[in-house]
Amino acid sequence: MKENFQLLLTLAMDLKLLCRLRELILRELGFHDIFKKVKDEENAKAMSLFEGVVQRNDEIEDGEKRAENLIRGILAGNIFDLGSAQLAEVFAKDGMSFLASCQNLLSRPWVIDDLDAFKSKWTKKSWEKAVIFVDNSGADIILGILPFARELLRRGTKVILAANDMPSINDITYLELVEIVNKLKDENGKLAGVDVSDLIVANSGNDLPVIDLSSVAPELAYMASDADLVILEGMGRGIETNLYAQMKCDSIKIGMVKHPEVAQFLGGRLYDCVFKFNEA
């Protein structure tokens, strides 16, 4: 474990540097948001499916089964990632179906699989405040993360969704997420019938597909100081840079493994799933 931690820490530092250089070069050449058009298209498609997704989840009466369905939804949504060459090729050729992705996740046990421990905790505890570092546009944020955040809100948890300050690949930005949440609200200002007064969309201060938690925006750090649940979603944030990050509160690192090198490092399969749950 110690050797794995040190190796992943080195890889994370190199990855952050490479991502930084890539973004600087793109911006210097005038490419500010190269996937804007495809992000807008995928957001529109996902918003049209949002009501149906949350309705199917609401119909699940068993608490543990509902929690697992939500987690599977996050993993299925995380497939929409144009930072993966293989997935970008599949997306460009055939598109992606959220429901099919939910059904076609690799079978459990996943390469890191703490889902049973999380489901047990889910039935016994409602967290006071959760901070979710979100990842991609489209199905990822709208059909994966938002239904999960909505369920937390319904259980009495205050939720902070932390999104990138600036565009990077097809990651959702803070301003885009504010707009999406406002569009999804019903005529009563609720998210599919659930009150969202305890939902905050925050600027993480980040502009990369990975994240260094020591350098988030001061405003977010202040708001998150009393959180008792932190969720890092996506391969960049949850696996490549923070898989072994230790928190003073409960934490979840969740994402799909979309690079062969990462799958090999973890000892799993390409498109395997990571669900790492640690209690404080």
C-alpha positions in Angstrom: 0.0 0.0 0.0 2.8 2.4 0.9 4.6 1.8 -2.5 1.3 2.2 -4.3 0.7 5.5 -2.5 4.1 6.9 -3.3 3.8 5.8 -7.0 0.4 7.3 -7.4 1.5 10.5 -5.7 4.4 10.8 -8.2 2.0 10.1 -11.1 -0.5 12.6 -9.8 2.2 15.4 -9.7 3.3 14.5 -13.3 -0.3 14.4 -14.5 -1.1 17.7 -13.0 1.9 19.3 -14.7 1.0 17.8 -18.1 -2.6 18.9 -17.8 -1.5 22.4 -16.8 0.9 22.6 -19.8 -1.8 21.3 -22.2 -4.3 23.9 -21.0 -1.8 26.8 -21.2 -0.9 25.9 -24.8 -4.5 25.6 -25.9 -5.4 28.9 -24.4 -2.4 30.6 -25.8 -3.5 29.4 -29.3 -7.0 30.7 -28.7 -8.7 27.4 -27.9 -10.8 28.3 -24.8 -13.6 25.7 -24.8 -13.0 23.3 -27.6 -15.9 21.0 -26.7 -18.5 23.7 -26.0 -20.8 22.6 -28.8 -20.8 18.9 -27.9 -21.2 19.8 -24.2 -24.3 21.9 -24.9 -25.8 19.1 -27.1 -25.2 16.4 -24.5 -26.5 18.6 -21.7 -29.7 19.1 -23.6 -30.1 15.4 -24.3 -29.5 14.5 -20.6 -31.9 17.2 -19.3 -34.7 15.6 -21.4 -34.1 12.3 -19.6 -33.7 13.7 -16.1 -37.3 13.3 -14.9 -37.5 9.7 -16.1 -34.2 8.8 -14.3 -35.3 10.2 -11.0 -38.8 8.7 -11.3 -37.3 5.2 -11.7 -35.1 5.8 -8.7 -38.0 7.1 -6.6 -39.9 3.9 -7.4 -37.3 1.8 -5.6 -38.6 1.4 -2.0 -35.7 -0.5 -0.5 -33.1 2.0 0.8 -30.0 -0.1 0.0 -31.2 -0.9 -3.5 -32.0 2.7 -4.1 -28.5 3.7 -3.0 -26.9 1.1 -5.3 -29.0 2.3 -8.2 -27.9 5.9 -7.6 -24.2 4.8 -7.5 -24.6 2.8 -10.7 -26.1 5.9 -12.3 -23.0 7.9 -11.3 -20.7 5.3 -12.8 -22.8 5.0 -16.0 -22.9 8.7 -16.4 -19.1 9.0 -16.0 -18.6 7.1 -19.3 -19.2 10.4 -21.2 -15.6 11.5 -21.0 -13.9 13.0 -24.1 -10.6 12.9 -22.2 -10.4 9.1 -23.0 -9.4 8.5 -26.6 -11.2 5.1 -26.7 -14.5 6.6 -25.4 -14.2 9.7 -27.6 -14.0 7.4 -30.6 -17.0 5.4 -29.5 -19.0 8.5 -28.8 -18.2 10.1 -32.1 -19.2 6.9 -34.0 -22.3 5.6 -32.2 -23.2 8.0 -29.3 -23.9 6.6 -25.9 -27.0 5.4 -24.1 -27.3 6.2 -20.4 -29.7 3.3 -19.7 -27.6 0.9 -21.6 -24.5 2.0 -19.8 -26.2 1.4 -16.4 -27.1 -2.1 -17.5 -23.7 -2.9 -19.0 -21.4 -1.9 -16.1 -18.8 -4.6 -15.4 -20.0 -7.1 -12.9 -19.1 -6.8 -9.2 -16.8 -7.0 -7.4 -15.2 -4.0 -9.1 -11.5 -3.3 -8.9 -12.1 -1.3 -5.7 -15.6 -2.1 -4.3 -16.7 -0.7 -0.9 -20.3 -0.4 -2.1 -21.7 -2.8 0.5 -20.1 -0.9 3.4 -21.5 2.4 2.0 -25.0 1.0 1.6 -24.9 -0.2 5.2 -23.9 3.3 6.4 -26.5 4.9 4.1 -29.3 3.1 5.9 -28.0 4.2 9.3 -26.9 7.8 8.8 -27.8 11.0 7.0 -24.9 13.3 6.6 -25.2 17.0 7.6 -23.2 18.4 4.7 -21.8 16.8 1.6 -19.3 18.3 -0.9 -19.3 16.7 -4.3 -16.4 17.5 -6.7 -18.1 16.9 -10.1 -16.6 15.8 -13.4 -18.1 15.8 -16.9 -21.0 17.5 -18.7 -24.0 15.7 -20.1 -25.2 12.4 -18.6 -22.4 12.5 -16.0 -23.6 15.5 -14.1 -27.3 15.5 -15.0 -28.2 11.8 -14.9 -25.5 10.6 -12.5 -24.6 13.3 -9.9 -27.8 15.4 -9.7 -30.1 12.4 -8.9 -27.7 11.4 -6.1 -27.5 15.0 -4.8 -31.3 15.2 -5.0 -31.6 12.1 -2.8 -29.1 13.5 -0.3 -31.2 16.7 -0.1 -34.4 14.7 0.4 -32.6 13.0 3.3 -31.8 16.3 4.9 -28.2 16.8 3.8 -26.9 20.2 2.7 -25.1 19.7 -0.7 -22.3 21.6 -2.3 -21.6 20.8 -5.9 -18.0 22.0 -6.7 -17.4 22.5 -10.4 -14.4 23.9 -12.4 -13.9 27.6 -12.8 -12.7 27.3 -16.4 -13.3 24.7 -19.2 -11.1 21.6 -19.5 -12.0 18.9 -22.0 -15.7 18.2 -21.5 -15.8 18.9 -17.7 -18.8 20.9 -16.5 -18.0 24.5 -15.4 -19.4 26.4 -12.5 -21.4 28.7 -14.7 -22.7 25.9 -16.8 -23.9 24.0 -13.8 -25.7 27.0 -12.3 -27.6 27.3 -15.6 -28.4 23.6 -15.8 -29.8 23.4 -12.2 -31.9 26.5 -12.9 -33.3 24.9 -16.0 -34.1 21.6 -14.3 -36.1 23.3 -11.5 -39.9 23.0 -11.8 -42.4 25.8 -11.5 -42.1 25.7 -7.7 -38.3 26.0 -7.8 -37.8 22.4 -6.8 -35.7 19.6 -8.4 -38.3 17.0 -9.4 -40.3 17.8 -6.3 -37.4 18.1 -3.9 -36.6 21.4 -2.2 -33.2 22.7 -3.2 -32.8 25.5 -0.7 -29.9 23.6 0.8 -28.1 23.1 -2.6 -25.1 25.3 -3.4 -23.3 25.3 -6.7 -19.7 26.4 -5.9 -16.7 27.4 -7.9 -13.9 25.0 -7.1 -11.2 27.4 -8.4 -9.9 24.5 -10.5 -9.3 24.6 -14.3 -7.9 21.0 -14.9 -9.5 17.6 -15.2 -7.5 16.6 -12.1 -7.6 18.5 -8.8 -5.2 19.4 -6.0 -7.4 19.8 -2.9 -4.8 22.0 -1.2 -5.5 24.8 -3.7 -9.2 25.0 -4.1 -11.0 28.4 -4.0 -10.9 30.0 -0.5 -14.7 30.4 -0.6 -15.2 26.7 -1.2 -12.7 25.8 1.5 -14.7 27.9 4.0 -18.0 26.4 3.0 -16.6 22.9 3.2 -14.9 23.3 6.6 -17.8 21.5 8.4 -18.6 18.9 5.8 -19.0 15.3 7.0 -19.0 13.8 3.6 -16.6 14.5 0.6 -17.1 12.9 -2.8 -14.5 13.0 -5.6 -16.0 11.9 -8.8 -14.3 10.9 -12.0 -11.0 9.3 -13.0 -9.0 12.5 -12.8 -10.3 13.8 -9.4 -11.3 10.5 -7.7 -8.6 8.1 -8.9 -5.6 9.6 -10.6 -5.0 12.4 -8.0 -6.9 11.6 -4.8 -7.5 7.8 -4.5 -5.4 7.6 -1.3 -6.2 11.1 0.0 -7.1 10.8 3.7 -10.0 12.9 4.9 -11.1 13.9 8.4 -14.7 13.1 7.4 -16.4 10.3 5.5 -15.2 10.2 1.8 -16.1 8.5 -1.5 -13.8 8.3 -4.5 -15.9 7.1 -7.5 -15.2 6.7 -11.2 -14.8 4.5 -14.2 -11.3 3.4 -15.2 -10.9 4.6 -18.8 -7.2 4.5 -19.4 -5.4 1.1 -19.9 -2.4 2.3 -17.9 -4.6 3.1 -14.8 -6.4 -0.3 -15.2 -3.1 -2.0 -15.2 -1.8 -0.1 -12.1 -5.0 -0.9 -10.1 -4.9 -4.6 -11.2 -8.3 -4.3 -12.9 -10.0 -4.2 -16.3 -10.5 -1.3 -18.7 -13.9 0.2 -17.9 -13.8 -1.3 -14.4 -15.3 0.7 -11.6 -13.8 2.3 -8.5 -16.0 2.9 -5.5 -13.8 3.6 -2.5 -15.6 4.5 0.7 -13.7 5.5 3.9 -15.3 6.5 7.2 -13.7 9.3 9.2 
